[in-house]
Amino acid sequence: MSALPVLCLGLMQNFAPADQALLGTEITKTRNDGELSPQAKMRAVTVQLAKYLSADLVKKVLVNARDVFLETPSAPKAAVLEAARKQLEDQAVREAERPENAGGAEPPRALHVLLEPLG
């Protein structure tokens, strides 16, 4: 289920750092909830993504990447995870370098938690 957040966020070009942090926190809480089944976690993450990114975007990803979600789960290749992490870090650096973030503000927290499996 970690593919859905990565695919959805990959389509976002202007996702505010504060919203990134909030979404990351919500997804982390869902992942760490021992009471939820994997199916419940999947549904919760889908709702969280729809709340922050839009239901239309999440629906399009689910429909267009259907085959990805129907495949037998396997551990993502290290190179794919590393590339996704690098993209998130690069985005955080670009955000930190924007004029409105100048003056010693901390760079936004990248959503590395989205690259971890939900299991």
N, C-alpha and C positions, 0 to 999 in steps of 0.2 A: 504494500500500500504506500510505500515511500515514493513511488513514482508519481502519484497524483499531485502532491504538493510541488515536486520539482518541475513537472510539466506545466502546471498552472503558473507558478512563479516565473518560469522561463518566458512566458508570454507577456508578463507585466514589464512595462518600461519605466513607469513612474509610480513606484510603490513606496510610500512614505516610510522613512526609518522607524518612526514611532509605531506605525501600524505593523511593520515587520516584527518589532519586538513583542507587541501584543499577540500577534498570531503565533509567533514562536513559543510564547509562554503557554498559550492555550493548547497547542499541539503537544508540548512537553507534558503538560498535566494529563492529557488524554493518553499518551504513550505510557506514562508511569502509573496509570490507574489499574491496579491489579484486579479490580472487580469487573472490568469490562472484557467481553470476549473480543477476539480479533475482528469479528464482523461489526460489533458495536463501535469499536475504535475506528474502523473504516468509515462508518456512517457519521460519527462525530467529526472526524477530520474533514469529510466532505461538506458538512454543514458549516464548519469553521471557515473553510476556504470560500464557500459561497457568501458567507457573511462579510468577509474582508475583500474578496476579489470580484464577486458577482456570480449569481447562480448561472447566468448565461455562459460565462467563461468556463466554469467548472463542467457544465453540461456539454459544451463543445469538446472539451478535453476528453471527457468520458466517452463520448460518441466517436470522436475521431481517433482516439488511441485505444479503442476497445480491445484490440488484439493484445496489447501490452498487459491489460488487466486480466485477460483470460488465460494467459500463459501460466504454466506451473511456476510458482515462486522459486526464485533462486537468488543467491546473493549477488548483488550488482558487482560488476567488475571494478576492481580498484581504480583503474584508469578513468572510468565514467564518474565515479564518486569524486575523484580528485579534480576532474575538469569542472564538475558542478560546484565544488567548494571554491575553486579558483574564481569562477564567474561571480559567486556571491561575494567573495572578498574584494574582487575588482569593483563590483557595484558599490560596496561599502566605502572603498577608497574614493571613488568618483563622488559619492554623496558628501564625504568629509571635505573634499576639495572645493565644493560649491561655495560661492561667496557668502551665502547666508549661513553657512556652517563654519566660517572662518573665525579666528579669534580664540583658538584653544578648545573649541568644542570637541567632545569625544566623537570618534567616527561611529556611525550607526552599527548596531550589532547585526551581523549577517545571520541568516537563518540556517545555520549548520544543523540544527536539530531536525530540519526537514529531510536531511539526507540519511537519517537513521531509520532502521526498520521499525515498524509499529509493534511487532510481536509481543 
